Amino acid sequence: MNTTQVSLDSWIERVRGAASAENLWVILDEFRAVEWTDQERAKMSHAYMQRLASILRAANVGSGKKNAPAPATDGPVWYEKM
């Protein structure tokens, strides 16, 4: 495994461990400043979307609201919108 992959895996672990959406934004701002390939950015975006959905579902359950539907995995990802 190359060092970029190890580095990417550590970033993804940070995303998976984010406790709130605010923590997630901080991690993504740091991630965005580094040069990554499109494949690496896509992998990170999927981890980010899964974690964000999990955080939002937990917030909805805690507030008594209906669970939000899971986000789709197709279409543009966060970095393509910048």
N, C-alpha and C positions, 0 to 999 in steps of 0.2 A: 504494500500500500504506500502511495506517495505521501509526502508531507502535506500537500494541499488537501488531500482527502482526510487526513488526520485532523487538520485544522478545521475543515468543514464539519466533520463529525462533532468536534467540540462546540462549534457554534450551534449546531442543531440541538445538542444536549442542553445548552443554555436556554434555547427557545422552549424546549420541552419542560424545563424546570421553572419557567416564568410563572410567577404567582398571580399576576394581574395583567390587564391589557397595557397599563402604563409601563410596567417592566418590559413587556414585549416590545413596545415602541422604542425604548431606550436601546435594547439589544439590536433591533433592526437598524436604527440610526448608525450604530457602530459598525454593523455588518456592511451596510451600504457604502461606507467609505473605503472599503478594501476592494481591490480588483478581483473579480470572479468571472468564470465562464458562464455562458447562458445555462448550461446544464447544472452547474453548482447553484446558481440563483434559483432555478426552477425547483431543485431539491429543497432548498431553504424555504422557498415560498410555500411549498406543500406542508412542510413541518409547521410553519407559522400559521397557516390557515387552520390546520388541525388543532393546534393549541388554542388559537383564538376562539374557535367554535366550542372547544371544551370549557374555556373560561366563561364564555357567554351562557352556555347551558347550565353551568354551575350557578351563575348569578341568577338565571331565570328560575331554577329549582328553589334556590334560597329565598326568592322573593314571592314564590307562589304563582308565578306566571307560567304559561304554557312553554314547553320546550321549543326552542327555535329549531327549524329544520337544519340538517347538516348542509354545509356549503357544497356547491358543485366543485368538482376537481378539474373542470375544463374552462376554457376561456382565458383572458389575459390575467396575469398574476401581478402582484403589487409593484414589482420593479418595472413592468412594461407601461405602467400608468404614469411614471415619473418623467 
